[in-house]
Amino acid sequence: MEASPRVVPTRVEAAPPWKVWSALWIVYIVWGSTYLAIALMVETIPPLLGAGTRFMLVGLILLPVLAWRKGARVWRPTRAELLSAGFVGLMLPGANAVISVAQKTVPSGLAALLVASIPLWVILLRRATGERISWQSLGAVLVGFGGLVLLLHPEGEATMIGLLACVFAAFMWALGSFSSPRISLPRDPLVSTAWQSLLGGVAVFLAGVLTGELPDVHFDEFSGRSIGGLLYLITFGSLLAFTSYAWLLQNAPISKVSTYAYVNPVVAIALGWLVLNESITPTTLLGAGIIVASVALVIRVEAPKAEKT
């Protein structure tokens, strides 16, 4: 999961299929692997301070590069744009921070499955604001939340608090994504993301300080796995995969782009099993099948409507 760009509808020449699929596979694999990277990071790095550092660095890297390419106006968002970016930064990087805390106890594959409920929460938010939703989508939401209930069963080190934190993070991400096109974010998607990352990262880092994570910082005890996980999240998870995602939003049908929502959990479960020896129970497989199928149905029903608007 990464910061959400504001999509500005544009009509451009169709991108070559090989470019579209290359970008899609980057998003499929890299975003699916970020759950493994988070699990490695939080082994020895405090989760909120680690997540905050990740997003602050992404913003501090992107903003100078964008200013060099697009001009100094990148550094001068309006007050409304700054407030909007701050709100979305609290929701999206904030959701990643909550996931980082939850993954101290929740296996990476299970966390990814619970977060895969994001499209279902978006449907509920749309319905709550008075938008008409098809019965197919509402039915898929009910089925999908049935799958969530199956997964909310503590096993091993996973705690109910950790599992519910993953669900809450999915809601935060959905709220941030739902709000993005409705508020005054910077028009350029990468500029918007840079400010969201920087402001959200600062907020998450401060949360880590206020909740007492500083005494847990022992640089000499940071493992190579944890440092590697953090670097992977910054470079591949945020900079590479998000750039690909932002490009896809303007060069590919939303129905195709949205497929990442049900591919990522599959990648996360496979990597958790291969690298961290996470168990895959029959209940997990059943819940996974229900959630992935319901998300796939929602995307199939809703995406064509979005492409017409």
N, C-alpha and C positions, 0 to 999 in steps of 0.2 A: 504494500500500500504506500502511495506517495501523494504529495500535494496535488490538488486538482486545479487544472488550468481553467481559465474562462475561455469558452469556445466562441470565437467570432466567426459567424458563417461567412464563408468565402467560396467563390466558384473558381476553381483552378483546374488546369489540365490534369487529366487522370494520371495518377502515379503508376509506374510499371508494377505489375503484380509481384515481381521478385523483391522490390523494395518494400511493398506492403507486408509480404510474408516474412521478410527478414526482420522488420520491426516488430511484427507480431510475436515471432519466436523469441525475440529478446525479452519482450514483456512477459510472455508465458513462463520462460525458464527463470529469468532473473527475479521477477517479482515473486514467483513461487519459491525461490530459494532464499528469499530474505527472512523467512521464518526460521530456517536453519541458522542463518547468520545471526539473528537476534538471540537464539538459544545459546550460541557460542559466545556472543558478546557478554551476556549477563552472567556467565559462569564466574567471572572475576571482576567485571566492571559494573558499578552501580547502575541500574537500569535507567533511571530518570536522567542522571548526569550523562550517561552514554548516549541516550536518545537526543538529549538537548544539544550535546556537542555535535552529533551527526548533523542535525538540521541547521544549527548555526553555521557550521563550516560550509554546508551546501549553499546557503544564502550568501556567505562571504566570498565564495568562489564564483557563483553565478553573477552577482551584481556587478563586479568590476569588468567581467568579460562582456556582459550585455551592454554596459556603459561604453566600453571601447567600440563595440559593434554598432550600437544604436544611438549613442550620444548621451550627454550628461543628464538628459531629462529622466533617464532611468532612476536616478537618485532623488528625483523630485516628484513623488506621487502626491496627489491631492490629499487633503485630510480625510475625505470620504474613502478614497482608495486605501489609505493606510489603515483606517479603522476596519474596513472590510477585510483586508488582507490579514489583519491581526485576529479577527474573529475566525476566519477560515483556518488560519495557522493554529489557533487553539483547538479547533475541531480535528483537522487532519493530522499534522504532526503530533498533536495531543493524543489522537487515537493510537498512533504508532507507539507513543510513550506508554500508554496504558497496556498495550500488548506486550511491550518489553517487560513491564512489571509482572504481568500475568504469567509470562513464560519462565519465571523463576520456578513455577510449579507445574504449569500446563505444557504438555508435549507440543512440539512445533506443528505437527500435522493436525492435531485436534484444534489448536488455536486457529490455524488456517481455515478449517471447516466452519468454525463458529463465525469467523469474520466473513466467510462467503455469503452470509445472510444479508450483506449490505444492500443488494438490489431489492430484497424483500422489505427492508426498513424504508427504502426510498418510496416504494409503492404506498406504504402506510402514511408517510409524510404527505405525499401527493393527495391521498384521500382525505387526510385531516385538514388540508387547506381548501377543500371543496372541489377538487378536480374529479371528474368522472373517470372511474377505473372499470375496465371490463371485468365481467364475472370470471373469465379465465384467469386473469392476473390475480384477482382476490382469492380464487380457489388455490392457485399455486402458492400464494403467501401462506394460507392456512396449512397446506401440506408441508411447506418448508419449515414453518415454525414447529410443526410436529416432529420433524427431523432434529431441530434444535433441542427439543425437550428430551429426545432420546440420548443426546450427547451430554446433557447436563447431569451426568452421573459420575461423581468423583471416583477415580481409579488410580492406583499407584500414588504418586506424589501430588497429583492434581487435586486441588481444593475447590469447593463450591464457589468461594470468593474469587479464585482465579478464573474459573469458567465463566462466572457472571461478568467479570471484568472484560473478558473477550467479547461477550455479547454487547456490553455497554460501549466498547470501542467500536464495534460495528455500527451501532446507532450514531455515535459521534461522527464517524466517517460519512455515514449516510446524510446526516444533518448538514455537514460541511459541503458535501457534494450537491445536495439539494439547494442549499442557499447560494452557491457560487454564481449561477447565472441570474440571480435575483437581486444581487447587491452590486455596489460600485467598485468592483475589482479593476486593477489595471487591465487595459484592453489586450496587451500583448501577453500570451499565455505563459511564456518563460519568465517575463518580468514579474507577473503575478505570482508565479511559483517561488521565485527567488525571495520576494518579500514575505510570502506565507512561511517559507522555510526559516528565514531569519527570525521573524517575530515569534513564530511558534517555538522555534528552538530556544530562544531566550526565555520564554515562559516556562517551558519544560525544564530547562536547566535551573531556573529559580525555584521551581517546585521541588527539584531534587535537593537543593540547598535547604529549603524550608522544612522538608520532611526528614532532615538529618542524614543525608547520604554522604556528606563531605567526610565525616570520620571514617567511612568505609573505603575511602580512596587510598590505596596503597600501590603506587606505581610499580614498585619492585615486585609486587605479587600479581600484576596483570599478566595473564598467560598469552602465549603467542596465538592461541586459538581465538581468544577474546579480542585481541588487537586486530587480528586478521578479519574477524567478523565485523568489527566496527568499520575498518577500512573498506571492506566489501560493500557495506551498507551505504557508505558515502559515495564511492566511485561507481559501482555497478548498480546498486539498488536505487540510488537517487539520480545521479547525473546521467548515466547511460540509459537506464530503462525509462526514466521519466521523459527524457528528450525524445525517445522513440515513441512513447505514448502520446506526447503533445503533438508530434508530427502525424501520427495515425489519426488523431481526432480531426485533422484538417485535410486528410488525404485518403481516408477509407470510410466505408459505411459504418455507422455506429453499431449496427447489428454484428458486424465482424469484429470491431474493436472490443465490444462488450464481452466477447467470449473468454477474455482473460479471467472473468469472475468465476468460471467453473473449471478452468484449466489449472489455475494457481494452486487450489487445494490438493489436486492430484499430484502435482510436482512436490508440494510441501510434504505430503504423506510419504511419498516414495523416498525423498531425501532423509526425512526423519528416521525412517526404517533402516536405510542403508548406512547412514553416517552415525546416528545416535542410538541405534538399536531400539527405537521406539516400537512398542507392540501395537499391532493392528488387530483389534478385537472384532468379532462379528457385529457387535452393537455399533462400533465405529463405522464399519463398512455399510451397515444398513442406514445409519444416520447420514453418512456421506452420500449414499445413493439418493436418498430422499431430498437432501438440500441441493445437490448438484442438479438433479432433475427439475426441481421447482424453479431454481434460478434460470436454468436453460429455457424453461417454458415462459417465464416472465420476459426474458430478453427476446425470445422469438415473437411474443405477442406485442410487446411495447416498442421494440426498436424500429419496426417499419413506420409506426406513427411518428416517432421522433424524426425520422429522416424526411418526412413530408412537411414538417414544420420549420 
